[in-house]
């Protein structure tokens, strides 16, 4: 397969977006709203779950794809009561750089700096960049944070990835075996099973594993050591029916496996920088 990767401006459900495409067929769509990756097609299959009921109004957070959670995870973080759940980065418009395009690789960076809108929630000066690296069978997302303020910057957060699955009740996640586990539904602590299944509502935080995870023997999931945690979540039927932006049976088609910083915020000194990535790679049968 010869040719060059492409990047074009497009509109997705009314939102300004960019589409990356590789000559061999892989493609990705990212909305400028939230720097939110909406779709990743590899090997002819959609690999991310995006709720068909998600609100696409350029203000609300999008349900599915890969939300960028910053500067807090859930409501754990600086000024937790003043900040939206999972922070504000997923609720505001970012700007796209010029892409870098090759024969088997496409790279696009989206950027967000503090502005009048973000300062309504948080007085901190900062600069964020989400680097998207698309190659055949693989997607890597890297969040870069630069403290441009004269004071320290404390944050938690996540790449809150919604993975598409044929049926989550038949899914198996491997690679977390033995890692410390907190079940937020029961507030209990244990160690992860070698193979994790999903027969009921699931919301657990793990100490990140040193090696890649494997979902359904078909997708490798890895993350940088700079993210301390891996979060695994599925709402199951009862909670899903209470989520206005999810179809009643949508829970069966998704599983969140997130690179995250949950318990302990990271603090950057004035001028300090941090980077954390998650990589998804289709496993050849």
C-alpha positions as CSV (number, residue, x, y, z in Angstrom):
1,X,0.0,0.0,0.0
2,X,1.5,3.3,-1.1
3,X,0.5,6.8,-0.4
4,X,0.5,9.4,2.3
5,X,-1.6,9.8,5.5
6,X,-4.1,12.5,5.3
7,X,-5.7,15.0,7.8
8,X,-8.9,16.9,6.9
9,X,-11.2,19.2,8.7
10,X,-14.7,17.7,9.0
11,X,-17.9,18.0,11.0
12,X,-19.1,15.2,13.3
13,X,-22.6,15.4,14.7
14,X,-22.4,19.2,14.2
15,X,-19.0,19.5,16.0
16,X,-15.9,20.7,14.2
17,X,-13.5,17.8,14.0
18,X,-10.4,16.5,12.3
19,X,-10.1,13.1,10.5
20,X,-6.8,11.3,10.2
21,X,-6.5,8.5,7.7
22,X,-3.7,6.1,6.8
23,X,-3.3,4.6,3.3
24,X,-3.9,1.1,4.6
25,X,-7.3,2.0,5.9
26,X,-7.0,3.0,9.6
27,X,-8.7,6.2,10.5
28,X,-9.5,8.4,13.5
29,X,-11.9,11.3,14.2
30,X,-11.2,13.8,17.0
31,X,-13.5,16.7,17.9
32,X,-12.0,20.0,18.8
33,X,-14.5,20.1,21.7
34,X,-12.6,18.5,24.5
35,X,-9.8,17.2,22.2
36,X,-12.2,14.2,22.3
37,X,-11.3,11.2,20.1
38,X,-14.7,10.0,18.8
39,X,-13.7,7.1,16.6
40,X,-10.8,4.8,15.8
41,X,-11.2,2.3,13.0
42,X,-8.5,-0.3,12.7
43,X,-8.6,-3.6,10.7
44,X,-12.0,-2.5,9.4
45,X,-13.5,-2.4,13.0
46,X,-14.6,0.4,15.2
47,X,-12.5,0.0,18.3
48,X,-14.1,2.8,20.5
49,X,-17.6,3.0,21.9
50,X,-19.5,6.3,21.3
51,X,-23.0,6.5,22.8
52,X,-25.6,7.3,20.1
53,X,-27.4,9.4,22.7
54,X,-24.4,11.5,23.6
55,X,-25.1,15.3,23.8
56,X,-23.1,17.0,21.0
57,X,-23.8,20.6,21.7
58,X,-20.3,21.9,22.1
59,X,-20.8,22.4,25.9
60,X,-21.6,19.1,27.6
61,X,-19.1,16.3,28.0
62,X,-19.3,13.6,25.3
63,X,-20.3,10.1,26.4
64,X,-17.8,7.6,24.9
65,X,-14.7,7.8,22.8
66,X,-11.7,9.1,24.9
67,X,-12.6,12.0,27.2
68,X,-9.6,13.9,28.6
69,X,-10.2,14.3,32.4
70,X,-8.3,17.3,33.8
71,X,-7.5,18.7,36.3
72,X,-9.3,16.2,38.4
73,X,-10.5,12.6,38.2
74,X,-14.2,12.4,39.2
75,X,-14.4,14.8,42.1
76,X,-10.9,14.0,43.4
77,X,-8.7,17.0,42.9
78,X,-7.9,20.6,43.6
79,X,-10.9,22.8,44.3
80,X,-13.1,19.7,43.9
81,X,-16.3,21.4,44.7
82,X,-15.8,24.2,42.2
83,X,-14.7,22.1,39.3
84,X,-17.0,20.0,37.1
85,X,-16.9,16.3,37.5
86,X,-13.7,15.0,35.8
87,X,-12.6,18.6,35.4
88,X,-13.3,21.0,32.5
89,X,-10.8,20.0,29.7
90,X,-13.5,17.8,28.1
91,X,-16.0,20.6,28.1
92,X,-14.1,23.3,26.2
93,X,-12.8,24.0,22.7
94,X,-9.1,23.1,21.9
95,X,-7.1,24.1,18.9
96,X,-5.4,21.8,16.4
97,X,-1.8,22.2,15.2
98,X,-0.7,21.4,11.6
99,X,-0.5,17.6,11.4
100,X,2.7,15.5,10.7
101,X,1.9,13.0,8.0
102,X,3.9,10.0,6.7
103,X,3.3,6.8,4.7
104,X,2.4,4.8,7.8
105,X,2.0,7.4,10.5
106,X,-0.1,10.4,11.3
107,X,0.4,12.8,14.3
108,X,-1.9,15.6,15.4
109,X,-1.6,17.8,18.5
110,X,-4.5,19.6,20.0
111,X,-3.8,22.4,22.5
112,X,-5.6,24.2,25.4
113,X,-4.3,27.1,27.4
114,X,-6.0,28.8,30.4
115,X,-8.4,31.5,29.2
116,X,-11.4,33.5,30.6
117,X,-13.6,30.4,30.4
118,X,-11.2,28.1,32.3
119,X,-10.5,30.7,34.9
120,X,-14.2,30.8,35.8
121,X,-13.5,27.3,37.4
122,X,-9.8,27.4,38.2
123,X,-7.4,30.4,38.6
124,X,-4.4,28.4,37.4
125,X,-2.3,29.2,34.4
126,X,-1.5,26.1,32.3
127,X,-0.9,24.7,28.8
128,X,-2.2,21.3,27.7
129,X,-1.4,19.3,24.6
130,X,-3.0,16.0,23.5
131,X,-0.7,14.3,21.0
132,X,-2.5,11.7,18.8
133,X,-0.2,9.1,17.1
134,X,-2.0,6.9,14.6
135,X,-0.1,4.0,12.9
136,X,-1.4,0.7,11.4
137,X,-3.1,-1.2,14.2
138,X,-2.1,1.2,16.9
139,X,-3.2,4.4,18.6
140,X,-1.2,6.3,21.2
141,X,-2.6,9.3,23.1
142,X,-0.2,11.4,25.1
143,X,-1.3,14.2,27.4
144,X,1.3,16.8,28.1
145,X,0.9,19.3,30.9
146,X,3.0,22.5,31.4
147,X,2.6,24.6,34.5
148,X,2.9,28.1,33.0
149,X,2.0,29.7,36.4
150,X,4.3,31.2,39.1
151,X,2.7,28.9,41.6
152,X,2.6,25.0,41.8
153,X,0.0,23.2,39.8
154,X,-1.7,20.1,41.4
155,X,-3.9,17.8,39.3
156,X,-5.4,14.4,38.9
157,X,-7.1,13.1,35.8
158,X,-7.4,10.3,33.2
159,X,-7.6,9.3,29.6
160,X,-11.1,7.9,30.1
161,X,-11.1,5.4,27.2
162,X,-14.4,3.7,26.2
163,X,-13.5,0.5,24.3
164,X,-16.0,-1.2,22.0
165,X,-16.8,-4.9,22.8
166,X,-19.3,-7.3,21.2
167,X,-20.8,-8.2,24.6
168,X,-19.2,-7.1,27.8
169,X,-20.7,-10.1,29.7
170,X,-18.5,-12.3,27.6
171,X,-15.4,-10.0,27.8
172,X,-12.2,-10.9,29.6
173,X,-9.5,-8.4,30.7
174,X,-6.1,-9.9,31.6
175,X,-2.9,-8.4,32.9
176,X,-3.9,-6.8,36.2
177,X,-3.5,-10.1,38.2
178,X,-2.2,-9.5,41.7
179,X,-2.4,-5.7,41.5
180,X,-3.9,-3.8,44.5
181,X,-7.6,-3.2,43.7
182,X,-10.2,-0.8,45.2
183,X,-13.8,-1.6,44.5
184,X,-15.6,1.8,44.7
185,X,-19.0,0.1,44.8
186,X,-18.3,-1.8,48.0
187,X,-15.4,0.4,49.3
188,X,-13.4,-2.8,49.7
189,X,-9.8,-3.6,48.9
190,X,-8.3,-6.8,47.4
191,X,-5.9,-7.9,44.7
192,X,-7.0,-8.3,41.1
193,X,-7.8,-11.7,39.6
194,X,-5.7,-13.0,36.7
195,X,-8.7,-12.7,34.4
196,X,-11.4,-10.1,35.1
197,X,-15.0,-10.7,33.9
198,X,-18.0,-8.4,33.9
199,X,-21.2,-10.0,35.1
200,X,-22.5,-6.9,37.0
201,X,-21.8,-3.2,37.5
202,X,-18.0,-2.7,37.8
203,X,-16.1,0.3,39.0
204,X,-12.6,-0.5,40.3
205,X,-9.3,1.4,40.6
206,X,-6.0,-0.6,40.3
207,X,-2.4,0.1,40.8
208,X,-1.1,0.2,37.3
209,X,0.5,-3.0,36.0
210,X,4.0,-2.9,34.5
211,X,3.0,-4.9,31.4
212,X,0.3,-4.4,28.8
213,X,-3.3,-5.6,29.5
214,X,-5.1,-7.7,27.0
215,X,-8.9,-7.3,26.2
216,X,-10.6,-10.4,24.7
217,X,-7.2,-11.6,23.4
218,X,-7.5,-9.0,20.6
219,X,-6.3,-5.6,22.0
220,X,-3.2,-4.7,24.0
221,X,-3.6,-1.7,26.3
222,X,-0.6,-0.1,27.9
223,X,0.2,3.1,29.7
224,X,3.1,5.2,30.8
225,X,4.4,4.7,34.4
226,X,3.6,8.4,35.0
227,X,-0.1,7.3,35.4
228,X,-0.3,5.6,38.8
229,X,-3.6,3.9,38.3
230,X,-5.8,1.9,35.8
231,X,-9.6,2.4,36.2
232,X,-12.0,-0.3,34.8
233,X,-15.7,0.6,34.6
234,X,-18.9,-0.7,33.2
235,X,-22.3,0.7,34.4
236,X,-24.3,-2.5,33.8
237,X,-28.1,-2.4,33.2
238,X,-29.4,-0.5,36.2
239,X,-27.0,2.4,36.1
240,X,-27.0,2.6,32.3
241,X,-30.8,3.1,32.3
242,X,-30.3,6.1,34.6
243,X,-27.8,7.7,32.3
244,X,-29.7,10.1,30.0
245,X,-26.9,10.0,27.4
246,X,-26.8,6.2,27.1
247,X,-29.2,3.8,25.4
248,X,-30.6,1.2,27.7
249,X,-28.5,-1.6,26.3
250,X,-25.4,0.5,25.6
251,X,-23.5,-1.0,28.6
252,X,-23.2,-4.3,26.7
253,X,-21.1,-2.7,23.9
254,X,-18.5,-0.9,26.0
255,X,-15.8,-1.2,28.7
256,X,-13.8,1.7,30.0
257,X,-10.1,0.9,30.6
258,X,-8.5,4.2,31.7
259,X,-5.0,5.4,32.3
260,X,-5.5,7.5,35.4
261,X,-4.2,9.4,38.4
262,X,-6.9,8.9,41.1
263,X,-5.6,8.9,44.7
264,X,-2.7,11.2,44.8
265,X,-2.6,14.4,42.8
266,X,0.6,15.2,40.9
267,X,2.1,18.6,41.7
268,X,4.2,20.5,39.2
269,X,6.4,23.3,40.3
270,X,6.3,26.6,38.4
271,X,7.4,25.9,34.9
272,X,7.2,22.1,35.4
273,X,6.1,19.6,32.8
274,X,4.5,16.2,32.9
275,X,3.5,13.7,30.2
276,X,1.3,10.5,30.4
277,X,0.2,8.2,27.6
278,X,-2.0,5.3,26.8
279,X,-1.4,3.0,23.9
280,X,-3.9,0.7,22.2
281,X,-2.7,-1.9,19.8
282,X,-4.7,-4.4,17.8
283,X,-3.3,-7.9,18.5
284,X,-2.8,-10.0,15.4
285,X,-4.6,-13.4,15.7
